[in-house]
Amino acid sequence: MSLAAPVQRRWAAELLHFWFHKLRPADWFGSGPEVDDMLRQRFERDLAMLKSSPATDFLSDPHTALAAVLLFDQLPRNLHRGTAQAFATDPLARAITHGVLRRGWDKALTPRERQFLAMPLMHSENIADHLLSLRYFTALGPLYGAPFARSHYAMIARFGRYPHRNEVLGRKSTAAEKRAVKAGFAW
């Protein structure tokens, strides 16, 4: 991980170190209860304390912004797996991502860091975010999520939302969405 810019907040430095140096790539995308518990013990308090802050509070430098994106996009998916809370801070994460991209700060990050910076675009249910996600991840290349950006886009283009979220978000599924979920499409 490049730490060219100083990380101004302790929680941000701790989260970046933990995410990129303590966890393995397998933990990022296929973790289970053990990793969820580690993240909960170390960062749940930070998530609870900071989730009501405006996006601008995290746009002091590229690395603080990246840590905030991890805190509001990735960690809720681990800490609140299978509940509506897993998606509750997605808008904040997206706003931070858009702020970083507008400033061009993503250029100060490594490709792996940029991958996680852009994940809120892939997790969005807004087609405009997915069009940006496709361009961004395609530029990063296949090692950094381009194939997943395409499959996520296809789901949003087809349904306008992620059908696997419907139940926990209290949304009614269409017959086509039910078939997609049953077939194993989890984006």
Secondary structure as UniProt FT lines:
FT   HELIX           10..17
FT   HELIX           18..22
FT   HELIX           25..30
FT   HELIX           33..50
FT   TURN            51..52
FT   HELIX           55..58
FT   HELIX           62..69
FT   HELIX           70..74
FT   HELIX           75..79
FT   TURN            80..82
FT   HELIX           84..87
FT   TURN            88..89
FT   HELIX           90..103
FT   HELIX           105..108
FT   HELIX           111..117
FT   HELIX           119..123
FT   HELIX           127..140
FT   HELIX           142..144
FT   HELIX           146..159
FT   HELIX           163..165
FT   HELIX           166..169
FT   HELIX           175..182
FT   TURN            183..184
//
